[in-house]
């Protein structure tokens, strides 16, 4: 259910654009909130949302595809940061019965959904590679540009 706070982007004319950055399992909450806002307010909500960045989203590809298909122009504001070598998401997918997680999917398969994709697979280093969006300056610059351009 949408809380009153979720109505702020479209109901309050004094509120500027809202930028959303979510990581891992938090992207599911952000995605569902955006989907509900779209369902309640229609395409007008896209005017109030700036940039949406999902870093290493721990969301099933089918769920993500279904949600973005129903979001209309709002889906085009989404940038997904992926890493096919994200060990945490590989494990999460195995636990989920072999379902590919969006954050570990191939760039081309996510781009087909009409969202922007940054493949950070080669951009960082780490034991589990689940924080590449934080550990790499180039990826952080891309996030900044995404927000500045919104």
PyMOL commands that set and color helices and strands:
alter all, ss='L'
color gray80, all
select helices_A, chain A and resi 4-11+26-48+61-70+72-77+87-95+102-104+107-111+132-135+137-149
alter helices_A, ss='H'
color red, helices_A
select strands_A, chain A and resi 18-23+49-55+78-82+116-119
alter strands_A, ss='S'
color yellow, strands_A
deselect
rebuild
show_as cartoon
